[in-house]
Amino acid sequence: MTFLATGMAIFMGFLAFFIRMRAAKKPATVKKIILPPVFMSTGFFMFLYPPAQISFSQVLEALAIGLFFSIFLVRTSKFEIKNNDIYLKKTKAFLFLLIGLLIVRLILKYVLGFYIAPVQLSGMFFILAYGMIVPWRISMYIGFKALERELEKSKKANGFQINGNEQWLER
């Protein structure tokens, strides 16, 4: 069973990388930034199952590690303006970061698996992931909005206006 879980973790890591690379080919939107943590939040229902409930100190530990890991995600996720749209920059560092986080996760899972029940460990890793993703997405949202304001200023300075439908039209 451990090999299956490890294999799935590796598969999900590479899937996340390919989704990120594909997303970088399309313009970013607020929806694409905000929705993943919202959809992921349904995972908190696992804590309604009594064996999955964890102590407050375990929540704090998982959250602290997630916040620490989010720093690396924030540093490797930047936006750029191309063709009057905002795109997520492609970086090779993101692949190495994902691989590094995956290795750390597998090591933590192996070591902590001796001391914490698997169902509780799953809850801790969920909180770790959520604690990593939410600050990362908030940072992405702030960066996106800053570039969006910059793009609007640039378009206005270059003779563009916004009509009532929020579409850019030339004068």
C-alpha positions in Angstrom: 0.0 0.0 0.0 2.9 2.4 0.7 4.2 1.9 -2.8 0.8 2.8 -4.2 0.6 5.9 -2.1 4.1 7.0 -3.0 3.5 6.3 -6.7 0.3 8.4 -6.6 2.1 11.2 -4.9 4.8 11.2 -7.6 2.1 11.0 -10.3 0.2 14.0 -8.7 3.4 16.0 -8.5 4.1 15.6 -12.2 0.5 16.2 -13.0 0.6 19.5 -11.1 3.7 20.5 -13.1 2.1 19.7 -16.5 -1.1 21.6 -15.5 1.1 24.6 -14.5 3.0 24.5 -17.8 -0.3 24.3 -19.8 -1.9 27.1 -17.8 1.1 29.3 -18.5 0.1 29.2 -22.2 -3.2 30.9 -21.5 -3.9 34.3 -19.9 -4.3 34.2 -16.1 -7.6 35.3 -14.5 -8.7 36.0 -11.0 -11.0 32.9 -11.2 -8.0 30.6 -12.0 -6.1 32.0 -9.1 -8.9 32.0 -6.5 -10.9 28.8 -7.2 -8.3 26.0 -6.5 -8.2 26.7 -2.7 -11.9 27.2 -2.6 -12.4 23.7 -4.3 -9.8 22.2 -2.1 -11.5 23.5 1.1 -14.0 20.6 0.8 -11.3 18.4 2.1 -11.9 19.8 5.6 -14.9 17.5 5.7 -12.5 14.7 6.4 -12.2 16.0 10.0 -15.9 15.2 10.6 -14.7 11.5 10.6 -13.5 11.1 14.3 -10.4 9.0 13.5 -9.1 11.7 11.2 -9.4 14.4 13.9 -6.0 15.8 15.0 -4.8 17.8 18.0 -4.4 21.6 17.9 -0.6 21.2 18.1 -0.6 18.9 15.1 -2.7 21.6 13.2 -0.2 24.3 14.2 2.8 22.1 13.2 1.3 21.2 9.8 0.2 24.8 9.2 3.7 26.2 10.1 5.4 23.8 7.7 2.9 24.7 4.9 3.5 28.4 5.5 7.2 27.8 5.3 6.9 25.9 2.0 4.6 28.6 0.6 7.5 31.0 0.6 9.2 28.9 -2.2 6.0 28.8 -4.2 5.6 32.5 -3.9 9.1 33.1 -5.1 8.8 31.0 -8.2 5.4 32.3 -9.3 5.5 35.6 -11.1 3.3 37.1 -13.8 4.3 39.0 -17.0 2.4 41.0 -19.6 2.3 39.6 -23.1 0.1 40.7 -25.9 -2.0 42.9 -23.6 -2.8 39.9 -21.3 -1.3 38.7 -18.0 0.4 35.3 -18.1 2.1 33.2 -15.4 5.9 33.1 -16.2 7.3 29.7 -17.0 10.2 28.8 -14.7 12.4 25.8 -14.5 12.8 26.5 -10.8 9.1 25.5 -10.3 9.8 21.9 -11.5 12.7 21.6 -9.2 10.7 23.1 -6.4 7.8 20.6 -7.0 10.3 17.7 -7.0 11.9 19.0 -3.8 8.6 19.4 -2.0 7.6 15.9 -3.2 10.8 14.4 -1.8 10.4 16.3 1.5 6.8 15.2 1.7 7.7 11.5 1.1 10.4 11.7 3.8 8.1 13.3 6.3 5.4 10.7 5.5 7.8 7.9 6.0 9.3 9.2 9.3 6.0 10.5 10.8 4.2 7.3 9.7 5.9 5.5 12.6 4.4 7.9 15.2 1.1 9.1 13.7 -1.9 7.0 12.5 -2.2 7.1 8.6 -5.7 8.8 8.7 -4.4 11.5 11.0 -1.2 11.9 9.0 -3.5 12.4 5.9 -5.3 15.2 7.7 -2.0 16.8 8.7 -0.7 16.7 5.1 -4.0 18.2 3.9 -3.5 21.1 6.4 0.1 21.4 5.3 -1.0 21.6 1.6 -3.8 24.1 2.4 -1.4 26.2 4.5 1.0 26.2 1.5 -1.6 26.9 -1.2 -3.6 29.7 0.4 -0.7 32.2 1.0 0.7 31.3 -2.4 -2.6 32.1 -4.1 -3.1 35.3 -2.1 0.3 36.4 -3.3 -0.5 35.4 -6.9 -3.8 37.4 -6.6 -1.9 40.5 -5.3 0.7 40.2 -8.1 -2.0 39.7 -10.7 -4.0 42.7 -9.5 -0.8 44.9 -9.5 0.0 43.9 -13.1 -3.7 44.4 -14.1 -3.5 48.0 -12.8 -0.2 48.5 -14.6 -1.8 47.1 -17.8 -4.8 49.4 -17.5 -2.5 52.5 -17.0 -0.5 51.4 -20.0 -3.6 51.0 -22.2 -5.0 54.4 -21.1 -1.6 56.0 -21.8 -1.5 54.5 -25.3 -4.9 55.7 -26.2 -7.2 52.9 -25.2 -10.5 53.2 -23.3 -12.8 50.8 -21.5 -16.4 50.6 -22.7 -19.3 49.5 -20.4 -18.6 45.8 -21.0 -15.0 46.1 -19.7 -13.5 45.4 -23.1 -10.7 47.4 -24.5 -11.5 49.4 -27.6 -9.3 51.8 -29.7 -10.3 55.4 -29.9 
